Amino acid sequence: MFIATHLGIGLYPDSIVYIGTARSILNGDGVRFLNDIGEIAPVTQYPPLYSLMIAALGLLGLDPLDGARWISLCFYGANAFLAAWIVQRVTSSVWASWLACFLALTAFPMIYISSQALTEPIFICFVLLGLIMLGDFFTTGESSRLYGAALLIGISCVVRYVGLAFLATGGLAILVLSKSSRTARLRDAGKFGILGSFPLAVWVVRNLFSAGNAVNRTFSFHPPGLKDLLPALDTAGYWLLPISIVENIPWLSRTIIAVVLLAIIWGLAREGYLRNHYVQLLVFWIAGYGSFLLVSMSLNDQPLYFDTRTLALPYIAVMMLALCITTDLQEKRSMPWLSLRPVIAILLTLQIINGSVWLKQSYSDGIGFATERWRTSELIGFVKNAREPLVFFSNAPDFLATLANKPAQMIPRKVNPDTYKPNEQYAAEFDALREQLMKANTVLVYFDDGNRLWYLPSPAELERTLPLQVIKTTREGKVYRWNGRPH
């Protein structure tokens, strides 16, 4: 992974917000970034911990892009270690634990999320640590384990809001799985819920006071249909099968994944196997996460996709369950691991194909905004290396803030992207843009990126309505200056 990301950490669209927010923190502006309409505002839609971690490394001298890369690398290894640790605790098998580590390092979902500046590697780490602590609590009854589990799950909630699923699932697990009295179970579940809610509660209060909303979400009821759920099977197909098979022969991929999942359920249903606390919690974790996704898809107006990023955590949980079940079957039938060499060889070969292809892409060209197009962008270079102090306007101020570390203002919107209604202030905002461009130290940087922000005026509209002079033309777009007497 270190070698594969030598061109830089992959940048997903959300990564722009994480990195940009970290830069804002380092600049002393707090947890703020450009919102959907291009205004600098408090960040509420994304939890803060990832950006805070990147900023903490920035205090040590690391550029946020480099800091994000090192965070991903560290948690990539940590998650593999935790997977091996849990499997070892359940099976007491060295072979199974090493195989869990190998699968966690070579699986496409884990490679995908760890090669980009995403929150998932950190989130998975805290969830797995919380599972271990809660399992230890069930075994030892020590209150410190309960408090540790609550704190870890609480921290996961300020990495990704979906951590709420494990806050609820953990409380339910205490009520159902604990051997204590009913009163003790209720007390422990209450402690877990209150302590675990504290980090997110602090963040939500901050959001309400600074931005007037809790998490910048709107809600309505729109339950998903079967066609909305089938992509989950296709994404799960990437866990084992080459992407070409999943995309070109979907019925085969879905059948294989369905058979594998049914086999795991059959293995779990065998008498006595679900008595292990870690196995019980893995099942609870998967069920709770899946239920939360379905509820979110039904109520949250923001689109939710069953993509590789979303299903990375279920992958590692299902993988651990499959290894635990297989090990249990082998031990009870007195069959050594080596007797499964052909099956294991086929599994490992299939497992590493998609991950290897992705790593090759990362190594040769980079991922997302870390590709050659953006690394060698002349527009980004112009902004980053500007010798005179300039005021920048752009249709992509988030790109400039993240990739060039230069603040920029969004050009006026013709349409409100939230309501799809005309921007009533467009004329006044356009006049303000005109006044600012007339100043000698102001330029407009326009990226030709298709219909990325459809609600903004096009280059042709700007050139037609303003006396602009093109001072630089590149493959990504143009840089304009006022073509007339400046103020």
Secondary structure as UniProt FT lines:
FT   TURN            2..7
FT   STRAND          10..11
FT   HELIX           13..26
FT   TURN            27..28
FT   STRAND          32..34
FT   TURN            36..37
FT   STRAND          40..42
FT   HELIX           49..59
FT   TURN            60..61
FT   HELIX           64..91
FT   HELIX           94..106
FT   HELIX           108..114
FT   HELIX           120..140
FT   HELIX           143..157
FT   TURN            158..159
FT   HELIX           161..163
FT   HELIX           164..177
FT   HELIX           182..211
FT   HELIX           226..240
FT   HELIX           243..248
FT   HELIX           250..269
FT   TURN            271..272
FT   HELIX           273..275
FT   HELIX           277..299
FT   TURN            308..311
FT   HELIX           312..332
FT   TURN            333..334
FT   HELIX           337..340
FT   HELIX           341..364
FT   TURN            369..370
FT   HELIX           372..375
FT   HELIX           378..384
FT   STRAND          391..394
FT   HELIX           397..399
FT   HELIX           400..404
FT   STRAND          409..410
FT   TURN            417..419
FT   TURN            424..425
FT   HELIX           426..437
FT   TURN            440..441
FT   STRAND          442..447
FT   TURN            450..455
FT   HELIX           459..465
FT   STRAND          468..473
FT   STRAND          477..482
//
